[in-house]
């Protein structure tokens, strides 16, 4: 087996030292480009506020849709009540007098017999 010489060890240490410096510089550059904690927290807080605002908007829209649906249902119930009242009025205006007239004829005919 081959034992490294002092010169080879020296070159290997120099290469390792250079490699370490390059990696350290690259890491420093990456750390410098990272977002500061305060900026990150501000971004998270802004996102949270935006989320809360959207949730409030959704709740308001949901309430408005519920109110509109209730109004439509009330209008439909009112139309049904109006139809029943109209049918009752038609019955009262047309069929009730006819029934009374038939009852009178019956009473008159029973009186002559």
Buried (B, 14 or more C-beta within 10 A) or exposed (E): EEEEEEEEEEEEEEEEEEEEEEEEEEEEEEEEEEEEEEEEEEEEEEEEEEEEEEEEEEEEEEEEEEEEEEEEEEEEEEEEEEEEEEEEEEEEEEEEEEEEEEEEEEEEEEEEE
